[in-house]
Amino acid sequence: MKILTWNCRYVFRNIRFAAPPVGDLRWAKPAPPQPNSTLHDGSYGPKCIQSAVRGLNLVGPGNTSPVGAAINQFLGGIPVPLFQGGDEDCLFLDVYVPRKAIKNPKLKLPVLVWIYGGAYLFGSKDTLQPHLPFYDGSGMMGKAKYDMIFVAMNYRLGSYGWLAGTTVEAEAVPNAGLWDQRAAFEWVRDYIHLLGGDPKQVTAMGESAGAGSIIHHLVGNGGKLDPLFSKAIAQSPAYQPLWDRIGVVQETFDRFSSLAGCRGKGVACLRAADAATLARANQQLIAQQAPGTMAVGPTPDGSFIRQLPLLELHTGNYWKGIESMILSHTADESSLFVSGAVQTDADFSALLDTAFPYYTRTEGLNAKIEAFYPPVSSKKPKYATQTARVTAFLRESCFTCQNRYLAEGIGESKVWAMQYSVFPGWHGSDLLATFFPTSLAAADTKSLLDDLAALMVPALAPFVAGISGALQSYFASYVTTGDPNTHRAILNLPPSVHWGHPSVASEAMQGVVNVGDWGFGIISDTQNQRTPCSFWREWAAAVTSLGGYSPPGSVVSQGLVAVNVNVSRNYRGGNADG
């Protein structure tokens, strides 16, 4: 393995934690790696196969104008290395270890395990390194005075990691990406003690898809499967509701099979297909998706993931061994995903019909969404523009309400809540502060990051390192002590504030720490209000019951529509290899 040393820590690169998921191991649980009697120097460790999000908004509100839409389309068509390349043989992890642990492996240091985001379509354990510190654990390790270990893993993406539906349930394994992540946690459980880590002190941390994955691990097997971590930091947890295993989800599998030349031939044909054919089919499947929607992602399968996590949290079916969580979101989670093509009320209706077709539409549940997010053409419109309407719809259905569901389900006394508002406050903009290498300050790295800081926060570059340092001190304190306040940066510019537990009793969540351009404060968080979050929980309960996907004994009541069918008739699914 490749070993790098820098500033009191070693980095073990590209440790293989599972066998290459190729051939018969495609859409299967990750298998143990084969014994290797030769030296692995760490030079080989590709990222998983990547694809870009369809219709990503790169120009903000400007994409609603014809010129802005044209510019956005142009930018979206430029080949970006972040969304390209990769290999099926990609199940590797990196481990950042303090020198003190190498000298004394009996230290039993706490471990932080990072799960990257990227809409379940792109990303890797070392995205953009060495040009940017994504995802280098050195900053937080420094804030922890090197009393922690940092681990980052790869997991399968796109069609490779998230195909589901009845065929996959019968012949393979849905949610392969989640099983990859679990295999990495199993590696930590089994081997981290050799590097001075304590497998009983593991904190999971993720952003966007990574944080959404953490939620799914918490409800694994209806909360009966140990996720192999006892604490978690979830930044902007996100996933699109996918649940119709017999309908929409199965049709996605059928479309992918057709693109790969395997229509009607099952998983065996896909496992025998050549790599180039599958990669092309994966890109085509994603490219066909309507802007603002996702073809694949975590999906209930009636076994590992029984139903949508917000319903499992509401019924108490989550891992009770979770000690606590840090929950955060940005000030503007959804603008990156708002298509400027949605200009009229009819466009909004079409977007809903594309995202939630068939019985969701015919039973009137899409109409319920339109009533909750009323048309711009209403006599007393709630939204000034269609963009504002779509922004609210996406924010509450896919992003911020996840934090409220977790706080309500696990209990407000076990969580700390945060909003990241540093300009521009977009989804993912908190990553620079999270991984800014404040403890390194190498000349070449520092100059680049100072330039980036000036771009992200005009005229406030000196504050970015300070904001990053305080933010990282919260996280490092939480990893090492279970409380973000114990070792938070007080003598800091700007100083941190005492971080208390939130209250979810009122419409807005109270007692939330806000990270702003000028520092830290306590706010009333209006981004995940009780009324819209309750609406989406009822909506999720309705579509689950109407489809017959509700686990017996864990049916969530709702008042949106009448359900006159067996709510569990299609519930049981499974994983073909157990």
C-alpha positions as CSV (number, residue, x, y, z in Angstrom):
1,M,0.0,0.0,0.0
2,K,1.1,3.6,-0.6
3,I,2.2,5.3,2.6
4,L,2.5,9.1,2.7
5,T,3.6,11.1,5.7
6,W,2.9,14.7,6.5
7,N,2.6,16.7,9.7
8,C,2.2,14.0,12.4
9,R,0.2,11.5,10.3
10,Y,0.5,8.7,7.8
11,V,-1.8,8.1,4.9
12,F,-2.3,4.5,3.7
13,R,-3.8,4.8,0.2
14,N,-5.9,2.5,-1.8
15,I,-6.4,-0.4,0.6
16,R,-8.6,-3.0,-1.1
17,F,-11.6,-3.8,1.2
18,A,-13.5,-6.0,-1.2
19,A,-13.0,-8.1,-4.4
20,P,-13.5,-6.4,-7.7
21,P,-17.3,-6.2,-8.3
22,V,-17.2,-7.5,-11.8
23,G,-18.7,-10.5,-13.6
24,D,-20.8,-12.5,-11.2
25,L,-20.1,-10.0,-8.5
26,R,-21.9,-7.2,-10.3
27,W,-25.1,-6.3,-8.4
28,A,-24.0,-8.6,-5.5
29,K,-22.9,-8.0,-2.0
30,P,-19.2,-7.2,-2.0
31,A,-17.0,-10.3,-1.5
32,P,-13.9,-10.4,0.6
33,P,-10.7,-9.6,-1.4
34,Q,-8.6,-12.5,-2.6
35,P,-5.4,-13.2,-0.6
36,N,-2.5,-11.3,-2.0
37,S,1.0,-12.5,-1.3
38,T,2.7,-9.6,-3.2
39,L,3.3,-6.1,-1.9
40,H,0.5,-3.7,-2.8
41,D,2.1,-0.3,-3.1
42,G,-1.1,1.7,-3.2
43,S,-0.6,3.2,-6.6
44,Y,-3.7,1.4,-8.0
45,G,-7.1,2.5,-6.7
46,P,-9.4,4.0,-9.3
47,K,-12.7,5.7,-8.4
48,C,-15.9,4.0,-9.4
49,I,-17.6,4.8,-12.7
50,Q,-19.0,8.3,-12.8
51,S,-21.8,10.1,-14.4
52,A,-23.1,13.7,-14.3
53,V,-26.4,14.9,-12.7
54,R,-28.9,15.6,-15.5
55,G,-29.8,19.3,-15.6
56,L,-27.5,20.6,-12.9
57,N,-28.1,24.3,-12.4
58,L,-24.7,26.0,-12.6
59,V,-25.8,29.6,-13.0
60,G,-28.3,30.0,-10.1
61,P,-31.5,31.9,-10.6
62,G,-30.1,33.2,-13.9
63,N,-31.0,29.9,-15.6
64,T,-34.7,31.0,-15.8
65,S,-33.9,33.5,-18.6
66,P,-33.4,32.3,-22.2
67,V,-29.8,33.5,-22.1
68,G,-29.2,32.0,-18.7
69,A,-30.7,28.7,-19.8
70,A,-28.4,28.7,-22.9
71,I,-25.3,29.4,-20.8
72,N,-26.3,26.7,-18.3
73,Q,-26.8,24.2,-21.1
74,F,-23.4,25.1,-22.5
75,L,-21.7,24.7,-19.1
76,G,-23.5,21.5,-18.4
77,G,-22.2,20.1,-21.7
78,I,-18.5,20.8,-21.0
79,P,-16.7,17.6,-20.1
80,V,-15.8,17.8,-16.4
81,P,-13.2,15.3,-15.0
82,L,-15.3,15.1,-11.9
83,F,-18.1,13.4,-13.8
84,Q,-15.9,11.2,-16.0
85,G,-13.8,8.0,-15.9
86,G,-13.6,5.4,-13.2
87,D,-13.5,1.7,-13.2
88,E,-15.7,-1.2,-11.9
89,D,-12.7,-2.3,-9.8
90,C,-13.0,0.5,-7.4
91,L,-13.7,-0.8,-3.8
92,F,-10.7,0.8,-2.0
93,L,-10.3,2.9,1.1
94,D,-7.8,5.4,2.5
95,V,-6.8,5.5,6.2
96,Y,-5.2,8.6,7.8
97,V,-3.4,7.5,11.0
98,P,-1.5,9.7,13.5
99,R,2.1,8.8,14.0
100,K,1.4,8.2,17.7
101,A,-0.9,5.3,16.8
102,I,1.7,3.7,14.5
103,K,4.2,3.8,17.4
104,N,1.6,2.5,19.8
105,P,-1.2,0.5,18.2
106,K,-2.8,-0.1,21.6
107,L,-4.1,3.5,21.9
108,K,-7.6,2.7,20.8
109,L,-8.3,6.1,19.1
110,P,-11.8,7.0,17.9
111,V,-12.4,6.6,14.2
112,L,-14.2,8.9,11.7
113,V,-15.4,7.2,8.5
114,W,-16.3,9.5,5.6
115,I,-19.0,8.7,3.0
116,Y,-18.8,11.1,0.0
117,G,-21.8,12.7,-1.8
118,G,-22.5,13.2,-5.4
119,A,-26.2,12.4,-6.1
120,Y,-25.4,8.7,-5.9
121,L,-23.8,9.2,-9.4
122,F,-20.3,10.6,-8.9
123,G,-17.7,11.2,-6.3
124,S,-14.8,9.3,-4.7
125,K,-12.8,9.0,-1.5
126,D,-10.2,11.4,-2.8
127,T,-12.2,13.7,-5.1
128,L,-10.2,16.5,-6.6
129,Q,-7.0,15.7,-4.7
130,P,-4.3,16.9,-4.8
131,H,-5.7,20.2,-6.2
132,L,-8.4,20.5,-3.4
133,P,-8.6,18.8,0.0
134,F,-11.7,16.7,-0.9
135,Y,-11.7,14.5,1.1
136,D,-8.5,14.9,3.2
137,G,-9.0,14.2,6.9
138,S,-5.9,16.1,8.0
139,G,-7.7,19.3,9.0
140,M,-10.0,17.6,11.5
141,M,-7.2,15.3,12.7
142,G,-5.2,18.4,13.5
143,K,-8.1,20.0,15.4
144,A,-8.4,16.7,17.4
145,K,-4.7,17.0,18.2
146,Y,-4.2,13.8,16.2
147,D,-6.3,11.8,18.7
148,M,-8.4,10.3,15.9
149,I,-8.2,8.2,12.8
150,F,-9.9,9.2,9.5
151,V,-11.1,6.6,6.9
152,A,-12.6,7.4,3.4
153,M,-14.1,4.7,1.1
154,N,-15.3,4.3,-2.4
155,Y,-18.7,2.7,-3.2
156,R,-20.5,1.8,-6.5
157,L,-22.4,4.6,-8.2
158,G,-25.2,5.0,-10.7
159,S,-26.6,1.9,-12.2
160,Y,-23.7,-0.2,-10.8
161,G,-24.6,0.7,-7.2
162,W,-28.3,1.5,-7.1
163,L,-30.3,-0.7,-9.6
164,A,-33.3,-2.1,-7.8
165,G,-36.8,-3.5,-8.6
166,T,-38.3,-6.9,-8.7
167,T,-35.8,-8.5,-11.1
168,V,-32.8,-7.4,-9.0
169,E,-34.6,-8.5,-5.8
170,A,-35.1,-12.0,-7.3
171,E,-31.7,-12.4,-9.1
172,A,-29.2,-10.1,-7.4
173,V,-29.0,-7.5,-4.7
174,P,-30.6,-4.0,-4.7
175,N,-28.7,-1.1,-3.1
176,A,-25.3,-2.6,-3.8
177,G,-23.8,0.8,-3.0
178,L,-25.1,0.6,0.6
179,W,-23.6,-2.9,0.9
180,D,-20.3,-1.6,-0.3
181,Q,-20.4,1.1,2.4
182,R,-21.2,-1.6,5.0
183,A,-18.3,-3.7,3.8
184,A,-16.0,-0.7,4.5
185,F,-17.4,-0.4,8.0
186,E,-16.8,-4.1,8.4
187,W,-13.2,-3.6,7.4
188,V,-12.9,-0.9,10.1
189,R,-14.5,-3.2,12.6
190,D,-12.1,-6.1,11.8
191,Y,-8.8,-4.3,11.1
192,I,-8.7,-0.7,12.5
193,H,-7.3,-2.0,15.8
194,L,-4.0,-2.9,13.9
195,L,-3.6,0.9,13.4
196,G,-4.4,2.0,16.9
197,G,-8.1,2.5,16.2
198,D,-11.1,1.5,18.4
199,P,-13.8,-0.3,16.5
200,K,-16.2,0.5,19.3
201,Q,-15.8,4.3,18.8
202,V,-16.7,4.8,15.1
203,T,-18.5,7.9,13.9
204,A,-20.0,7.9,10.4
205,M,-19.8,11.2,8.5
206,G,-21.2,12.1,5.1
207,E,-22.6,14.9,2.9
208,S,-25.5,14.8,0.5
209,A,-25.7,11.2,-0.8
210,G,-23.2,10.2,1.9
211,A,-25.5,11.6,4.6
212,G,-28.6,10.1,2.9
213,S,-26.8,6.8,3.0
214,I,-26.2,7.1,6.8
215,I,-30.0,7.4,7.3
216,H,-30.5,4.2,5.3
217,H,-27.9,2.4,7.4
218,L,-29.8,3.5,10.6
219,V,-33.0,1.8,9.4
220,G,-31.3,-1.4,8.0
221,N,-33.6,-4.4,8.5
222,G,-36.1,-2.2,10.2
223,G,-33.5,-0.9,12.7
224,K,-32.3,-4.4,13.7
225,L,-29.1,-4.4,11.8
226,D,-26.1,-2.8,13.6
227,P,-24.8,-0.1,11.3
228,L,-21.3,-0.5,12.8
229,F,-21.1,3.1,14.0
230,S,-22.4,4.7,17.2
231,K,-22.4,8.4,16.2
232,A,-23.0,10.2,13.0
233,I,-22.5,13.6,11.3
234,A,-25.0,14.1,8.5
235,Q,-24.4,17.1,6.3
236,S,-27.3,17.9,3.9
237,P,-28.8,14.4,3.9
238,A,-30.5,13.9,0.6
239,Y,-32.3,11.2,-1.4
240,Q,-35.1,11.3,-3.9
241,P,-38.2,9.2,-2.8
242,L,-38.0,6.0,-4.9
243,W,-40.3,3.2,-3.6
244,D,-42.4,1.8,-6.5
245,R,-40.5,-1.4,-6.8
246,I,-43.0,-3.2,-9.1
247,G,-43.6,-0.1,-11.2
248,V,-41.2,2.8,-11.8
249,V,-38.1,1.2,-10.2
250,Q,-38.6,-2.0,-12.2
251,E,-39.1,0.0,-15.4
252,T,-35.7,1.8,-14.7
253,F,-34.1,-1.7,-14.6
254,D,-35.8,-2.6,-17.8
255,R,-34.6,0.6,-19.5
256,F,-31.1,0.0,-18.4
257,S,-31.3,-3.7,-19.6
258,S,-32.5,-2.5,-23.0
259,L,-29.7,0.0,-23.3
260,A,-27.2,-2.7,-22.5
261,G,-28.7,-5.1,-25.0
262,C,-30.2,-7.4,-22.3
263,R,-33.9,-6.6,-22.4
264,G,-35.8,-9.5,-20.9
265,K,-32.6,-11.5,-20.2
266,G,-32.2,-10.7,-16.6
267,V,-29.2,-10.0,-14.4
268,A,-27.2,-12.9,-15.8
269,C,-27.0,-11.1,-19.2
270,L,-25.8,-7.9,-17.5
271,R,-23.2,-9.8,-15.5
272,A,-21.9,-11.2,-18.8
273,A,-21.9,-7.9,-20.7
274,D,-18.6,-6.3,-21.5
275,A,-17.5,-3.3,-19.5
276,A,-17.8,-0.7,-22.3
277,T,-21.4,-1.7,-23.0
278,L,-22.4,-1.3,-19.4
279,A,-20.6,2.1,-19.0
280,R,-22.4,3.4,-22.1
281,A,-25.8,2.1,-20.9
282,N,-25.2,3.8,-17.5
283,Q,-24.4,7.2,-19.2
284,Q,-27.5,6.9,-21.5
285,L,-29.8,6.0,-18.6
286,I,-28.8,9.1,-16.6
287,A,-28.9,11.3,-19.7
288,Q,-32.5,10.3,-20.4
289,Q,-33.7,11.4,-17.0
290,A,-35.8,14.6,-16.7
291,P,-33.9,17.5,-15.1
292,G,-34.4,17.7,-11.4
293,T,-35.0,14.0,-11.0
294,M,-32.8,10.9,-10.5
295,A,-33.0,7.5,-12.2
296,V,-31.4,5.6,-9.4
297,G,-30.6,5.9,-5.7
298,P,-31.4,4.1,-2.4
299,T,-34.6,2.2,-2.8
300,P,-36.8,0.1,-0.4
301,D,-36.4,-3.6,-1.2
302,G,-38.7,-5.1,1.4
303,S,-35.7,-6.5,3.3
304,F,-32.5,-4.5,3.9
305,I,-34.5,-1.3,3.4
306,R,-38.0,-2.1,4.2
307,Q,-39.6,1.2,3.4
308,L,-38.7,4.9,3.0
309,P,-36.5,5.9,6.0
310,L,-38.7,8.8,7.1
311,L,-41.5,6.2,7.8
312,E,-39.1,3.9,9.7
313,L,-38.0,6.8,11.8
314,H,-41.6,7.8,12.6
315,T,-42.4,4.2,13.7
316,G,-39.2,3.9,15.8
317,N,-37.7,1.3,13.5
318,Y,-34.1,2.6,13.6
319,W,-30.9,1.3,15.3
320,K,-31.3,2.2,19.0
321,G,-27.6,1.9,19.6
322,I,-27.1,5.3,17.9
323,E,-25.8,7.5,20.7
324,S,-26.2,10.9,19.0
325,M,-26.0,12.8,15.7
326,I,-24.9,16.2,14.3
327,L,-27.4,17.3,11.6
328,S,-26.7,20.2,9.2
329,H,-28.0,21.7,6.0
330,T,-27.0,24.7,3.9
331,A,-29.1,27.9,3.5
332,D,-29.9,27.0,-0.1
333,E,-30.1,23.3,-0.7
334,S,-32.1,23.0,-3.9
335,S,-31.2,25.8,-6.3
336,L,-28.5,23.7,-7.9
337,F,-31.1,21.2,-9.0
338,V,-33.9,23.6,-10.1
339,S,-34.4,23.5,-13.9
340,G,-35.0,26.8,-15.6
341,A,-37.2,24.9,-18.1
342,V,-40.0,24.8,-15.5
343,Q,-41.6,28.2,-16.4
344,T,-45.4,27.6,-16.1
345,D,-47.8,25.8,-13.9
346,A,-48.2,23.2,-16.6
347,D,-44.4,22.7,-16.6
348,F,-44.6,22.1,-12.8
349,S,-47.4,19.5,-13.3
350,A,-45.4,17.8,-15.9
351,L,-42.4,17.7,-13.6
352,L,-44.5,16.0,-10.9
353,D,-45.9,13.5,-13.4
354,T,-42.4,12.6,-14.6
355,A,-41.1,12.2,-11.0
356,F,-44.2,10.5,-9.6
357,P,-46.1,8.7,-12.4
358,Y,-48.8,6.1,-12.5
359,Y,-50.9,5.4,-9.4
360,T,-49.3,8.4,-7.6
361,R,-50.9,10.6,-10.2
362,T,-54.1,8.7,-10.8
363,E,-54.9,8.5,-7.1
364,G,-54.6,12.3,-6.8
365,L,-51.4,12.5,-4.8
366,N,-49.6,14.7,-7.4
367,A,-52.6,17.0,-7.2
368,K,-52.1,17.1,-3.4
369,I,-48.5,18.4,-4.0
370,E,-49.8,21.1,-6.4
371,A,-52.3,22.2,-3.8
372,F,-49.6,22.3,-1.1
373,Y,-47.3,24.2,-3.4
374,P,-50.0,26.3,-5.1
375,P,-49.8,27.6,-8.7
376,V,-48.1,30.9,-9.4
377,S,-51.3,31.8,-11.3
378,S,-53.4,31.6,-8.1
379,K,-55.4,34.7,-7.1
380,K,-53.2,34.9,-4.0
381,P,-50.0,33.2,-5.1
382,K,-47.7,31.8,-2.4
383,Y,-44.7,31.9,-4.8
384,A,-43.7,34.9,-6.9
385,T,-42.1,32.7,-9.6
386,Q,-42.2,29.1,-10.8
387,T,-38.5,28.8,-9.8
388,A,-39.4,29.7,-6.2
389,R,-42.1,27.1,-6.2
390,V,-39.8,24.4,-7.6
391,T,-37.1,25.4,-5.1
392,A,-39.4,24.9,-2.1
393,F,-40.8,21.6,-3.5
394,L,-37.3,20.1,-4.0
395,R,-35.9,21.5,-0.8
396,E,-38.6,20.0,1.4
397,S,-39.2,16.8,-0.4
398,C,-35.5,15.7,-0.8
399,F,-33.3,17.7,1.5
400,T,-34.0,19.7,4.7
401,C,-36.9,17.7,6.1
402,Q,-34.5,14.8,6.6
403,N,-33.0,16.7,9.5
404,R,-36.4,17.2,11.2
405,Y,-37.3,13.5,10.7
406,L,-34.0,12.4,12.4
407,A,-34.4,14.9,15.2
408,E,-38.0,13.9,15.9
409,G,-37.3,10.2,15.5
410,I,-34.1,9.9,17.5
411,G,-35.0,12.6,19.9
412,E,-33.9,16.2,20.1
413,S,-31.8,15.6,23.2
414,K,-29.6,13.3,21.1
415,V,-28.9,15.7,18.2
416,W,-27.2,19.0,17.4
417,A,-28.5,21.0,14.4
418,M,-26.7,23.5,12.2
419,Q,-27.3,25.6,9.1
420,Y,-24.4,26.6,6.9
421,S,-25.1,30.1,5.4
422,V,-21.6,31.2,4.2
423,F,-22.0,32.7,0.7
424,P,-23.4,31.4,-1.6
425,G,-24.9,28.8,0.8
426,W,-25.5,26.3,-2.0
427,H,-25.7,22.6,-1.5
428,G,-22.1,21.3,-1.0
429,S,-20.7,24.7,-0.3
430,D,-19.9,23.6,3.3
431,L,-17.4,21.0,2.0
432,L,-14.5,23.6,1.6
433,A,-14.9,24.6,5.3
434,T,-15.2,21.0,6.4
435,F,-11.9,20.0,4.8
436,F,-10.0,23.2,4.6
437,P,-6.5,22.1,5.8
438,T,-6.1,24.8,8.5
439,S,-3.5,22.8,10.3
440,L,-1.2,22.3,7.3
441,A,-0.8,25.7,5.7
442,A,1.7,24.5,3.2
443,A,2.7,27.4,1.0
444,D,1.4,25.9,-2.3
445,T,-1.8,24.7,-0.8
446,K,-2.4,27.8,1.2
447,S,-2.2,30.2,-1.7
448,L,-4.7,28.2,-3.8
449,L,-7.1,27.9,-0.9
450,D,-6.9,31.5,-0.1
451,D,-7.8,32.3,-3.7
452,L,-10.8,30.0,-3.4
453,A,-11.8,31.5,-0.1
454,A,-11.8,34.9,-1.7
455,L,-14.1,33.6,-4.4
456,M,-16.5,31.9,-2.0
457,V,-16.6,34.8,0.4
458,P,-15.7,38.1,-1.2
459,A,-13.5,40.3,1.0
460,L,-13.7,37.7,3.8
461,A,-10.8,35.4,2.9
462,P,-9.2,35.9,6.4
463,F,-12.4,34.6,7.9
464,V,-12.7,31.4,5.9
465,A,-9.8,29.7,7.7
466,G,-11.2,30.9,11.0
467,I,-14.7,29.6,10.2
468,S,-13.2,26.4,9.0
469,G,-11.2,26.0,12.1
470,A,-14.2,26.5,14.4
471,L,-16.4,24.2,12.3
472,Q,-13.8,21.5,12.3
473,S,-13.2,21.9,16.0
474,Y,-16.9,21.2,16.6
475,F,-16.7,18.0,14.5
476,A,-13.4,16.9,16.0
477,S,-14.6,17.4,19.5
478,Y,-17.7,15.4,18.7
479,V,-15.7,12.5,17.3
480,T,-13.4,12.4,20.2
481,T,-15.7,13.1,23.1
482,G,-19.3,12.8,21.9
483,D,-20.0,16.5,22.5
484,P,-19.1,19.2,19.9
485,N,-18.6,21.8,22.7
486,T,-15.9,20.0,24.7
487,H,-13.0,21.2,22.6
488,R,-14.6,23.8,20.4
489,A,-12.4,26.7,19.3
490,I,-13.2,29.6,21.6
491,L,-10.1,31.8,21.1
492,N,-10.8,32.0,17.4
493,L,-11.7,34.6,14.8
494,P,-14.6,34.3,14.6
495,P,-15.2,32.5,17.9
496,S,-17.5,29.5,18.1
497,V,-20.6,29.6,20.3
498,H,-22.0,27.1,22.7
499,W,-24.0,24.6,20.8
500,G,-27.1,23.3,22.5
501,H,-29.7,20.8,21.5
502,P,-32.5,22.0,19.3
503,S,-36.2,22.0,19.9
504,V,-38.6,20.6,17.4
505,A,-41.8,21.5,19.3
506,S,-42.7,24.6,17.2
507,E,-43.1,25.2,13.5
508,A,-39.5,26.2,13.0
509,M,-36.7,24.3,14.7
510,Q,-35.2,26.3,17.5
511,G,-31.7,26.4,18.9
512,V,-29.9,25.8,15.6
513,V,-26.3,27.0,15.1
514,N,-25.9,29.2,12.1
515,V,-22.6,29.4,10.3
516,G,-22.6,32.7,8.5
517,D,-20.2,35.0,6.6
518,W,-19.3,36.8,9.8
519,G,-19.3,33.9,12.2
520,F,-21.5,31.8,14.4
521,G,-24.9,32.4,16.0
522,I,-28.1,30.8,17.2
523,I,-31.2,31.0,15.0
524,S,-34.7,29.8,14.5
525,D,-34.4,27.5,11.5
526,T,-37.2,28.0,8.9
527,Q,-35.7,25.7,6.3
528,N,-37.3,22.5,7.7
529,Q,-40.6,23.6,9.1
530,R,-43.0,21.2,10.7
531,T,-46.0,21.7,8.3
532,P,-44.2,20.8,5.0
533,C,-42.3,18.0,6.6
534,S,-45.5,16.5,8.1
535,F,-47.0,16.8,4.6
536,W,-44.2,14.9,3.0
537,R,-44.4,12.2,5.7
538,E,-48.1,11.8,5.0
539,W,-47.5,11.7,1.3
540,A,-44.8,9.0,1.7
541,A,-47.2,7.0,3.9
542,A,-49.9,7.3,1.3
543,V,-47.8,6.2,-1.7
544,T,-46.3,3.4,0.3
545,S,-49.7,2.1,1.5
546,L,-51.4,2.5,-1.9
547,G,-48.6,0.6,-3.6
548,G,-48.9,-2.2,-1.0
549,Y,-45.3,-1.7,0.2
550,S,-46.0,-1.1,3.9
551,P,-44.3,-3.5,6.4
552,P,-46.9,-5.2,8.6
553,G,-47.0,-3.6,12.0
554,S,-45.2,-0.4,10.7
555,V,-47.9,1.3,8.7
556,V,-47.9,5.1,9.1
557,S,-51.3,6.7,9.1
558,Q,-52.1,9.5,6.8
559,G,-55.1,11.6,5.8
560,L,-54.4,12.6,2.2
561,V,-56.3,9.8,0.4
562,A,-58.4,6.8,1.3
563,V,-56.6,3.5,1.0
564,N,-59.0,0.6,0.3
565,V,-56.4,-2.1,-0.5
566,N,-54.1,-4.5,1.4
567,V,-51.3,-2.1,2.3
568,S,-48.7,-4.9,2.6
569,R,-49.6,-7.0,-0.5
570,N,-46.3,-6.1,-2.3
571,Y,-44.1,-5.6,0.7
572,R,-41.9,-8.6,0.9
573,G,-38.8,-8.5,-1.3
574,G,-35.3,-9.6,-0.6
575,N,-31.8,-10.1,-1.8
576,A,-31.1,-13.1,-3.9
577,D,-27.8,-14.0,-2.2
578,G,-29.1,-13.5,1.3
